[in-house]
Amino acid sequence: MAENGIDIRLTRDEQKIPLSISWTVFEEGRESIHQAKAMLLAFWDGADKSALRLDLWTKDMMVDEMADFFYQTLMTMADTFNQATQSPVLAREMKSFARDFLKRYRDKEKETQAI
């Protein structure tokens, strides 16, 4: 049986705010290290019927990057939901929400810059 893994490492400042996030993938005897500015990690606890999550971002994560990160995450969550449930209508609605979310964010940014 093949075993794969992911190792997540954080460095934090004195206030425990992440300065850097790195993750290493271990797959078939190889490993590759990646850097990230933000992460969302979620687990489903079937016994408790609850989601456990860890959301972190570094000091240098820009607000526009966070908006793009959430947009992309929402889009992929819609794809995952559709694969798991075979509910394309709901997946399309989730994607529609994600597009609207990003448009509203960008419109708000344009208004702020115009002032």
Secondary structure in CASP SS format (residue, H / E / C, confidence):
PFRMAT SS
TARGET T0000
AUTHOR 0000-0000-0000
METHOD secondary structure of the structure
MODEL  1
M C 1.00
A C 1.00
E C 1.00
N C 1.00
G E 1.00
I E 1.00
D E 1.00
I E 1.00
R E 1.00
L E 1.00
T E 1.00
R E 1.00
D C 1.00
E C 1.00
Q C 1.00
K C 1.00
I C 1.00
P E 1.00
L E 1.00
S E 1.00
I E 1.00
S E 1.00
W E 1.00
T E 1.00
V E 1.00
F E 1.00
E E 1.00
E C 1.00
G C 1.00
R E 1.00
E E 1.00
S E 1.00
I E 1.00
H E 1.00
Q E 1.00
A E 1.00
K C 1.00
A E 1.00
M E 1.00
L E 1.00
L E 1.00
A E 1.00
F E 1.00
W E 1.00
D E 1.00
G C 1.00
A C 1.00
D C 1.00
K C 1.00
S E 1.00
A E 1.00
L E 1.00
R E 1.00
L E 1.00
D E 1.00
L E 1.00
W E 1.00
T C 1.00
K C 1.00
D C 1.00
M C 1.00
M C 1.00
V H 1.00
D H 1.00
E H 1.00
M H 1.00
A H 1.00
D H 1.00
F H 1.00
F H 1.00
Y H 1.00
Q H 1.00
T H 1.00
L H 1.00
M H 1.00
T H 1.00
M H 1.00
A H 1.00
D H 1.00
T H 1.00
F H 1.00
N H 1.00
Q H 1.00
A H 1.00
T H 1.00
Q C 1.00
S C 1.00
P H 1.00
V H 1.00
L H 1.00
A H 1.00
R H 1.00
E H 1.00
M H 1.00
K H 1.00
S H 1.00
F H 1.00
A H 1.00
R H 1.00
D H 1.00
F H 1.00
L H 1.00
K H 1.00
R H 1.00
Y H 1.00
R H 1.00
D H 1.00
K H 1.00
E H 1.00
K H 1.00
E H 1.00
T H 1.00
Q H 1.00
A H 1.00
I C 1.00
END
